[in-house]
Amino acid sequence: MLERRSFLKLGSLGLSALTFSGFKSETETRKPIVISTWNEGIAANKAAWNILRAGGRALDAVEQGVMVTESSLNCCVGLGANPDRDGYVTLDSCIMDEHANCGSVAFLERIKHPVSVARRVMEKTPHVMLVGSGAQQFALAEGFPLESAKLSESAQKAYENWLKKSEYKPVANIENSKNESAFYAPKKLENGDWNHDTIGMVAMDANGNLSGSCTTSGMGFKMRGRLGDSPIIGAGLFVDNEIGAATATGQGEDVIRICGSHLVVELMRQGLSPENACKQAVERIIKIKGAAAKDIQVGFIAINKKGAYGGYCIQKGFNFAVCFADDKNFLIDGKYLL
Ligand code: SD4
């Protein structure tokens, strides 16, 4: 077992001495570890891992990790993502640490790294959540640059395409599938996959402390002002340093309905494994939605204090990235119920 004291000792010897090769037995704790949603999780985990492997804080790891995705103009999460129905990209994000400190921004425009603004809200204000022009005002006062309002090339194309019908259908696509919904209208990637809009990340550092982050452009062509689960502590993200951490992706309205990430953590508190906790949360959504569940996607991922991880989703097509060693950063297909 990699105890804190031996980690610190090894830290001074050089971290290459640590293989972080995971569990040797059921009683062993796997740490550090970071997991995050979707294919983009691989690149994001890599940045997070660089911090974790050097003995850094999980909080720094989950911020730096998802910043990679927020920066990518080819992705779906940051300023390059699809706009709302009125043509504006609006971003939502939250972050939470091992002390239950949390910060959140929503309906934030023209700021590249909403997760970092969320962290500043957490660290520099007496509040948890800032939205809209107030969040932007705070970001500017904190020195974040105001970015262009111009849509990325791919978002401009997608928006023009959407405008042809301007159909408002409040149903989510089945992410990564070929099921095109006018409401969600995910972008098509060069490899033919459909995109999605969010990255959620949870991590445990070498000291055994947990943190999480979640950042999104929300659903493409959403109503102006619409928020999903991603910036809402308890819905899109929840961390309890005694138990574990969870984050969500997919149809935010249905994650909010069950306080999804909080529910997953509470189920782990009752003794469920991360995978089974995520499964039960998904089951609850399916029970509420009935036949309509087949039209939506929700995925949860979670880790517990032992460094066990898991994920579950409604439909086939959700995956997540797990990293706990220099040479162990891999994608897992989420198990699904429908
Ligand atoms: C939302 N949960 O805004 C987000 C969407 C998402 O991959 O996760 N997309 O509802």
Residues whose N, C-alpha, C, O or C-beta is under 5 A from the ligand:
A	BS01	SD4	H196 D197 T198 T216 G218 M219 G228 D229 S230 A248 T249 G250 Q251 G252 E253
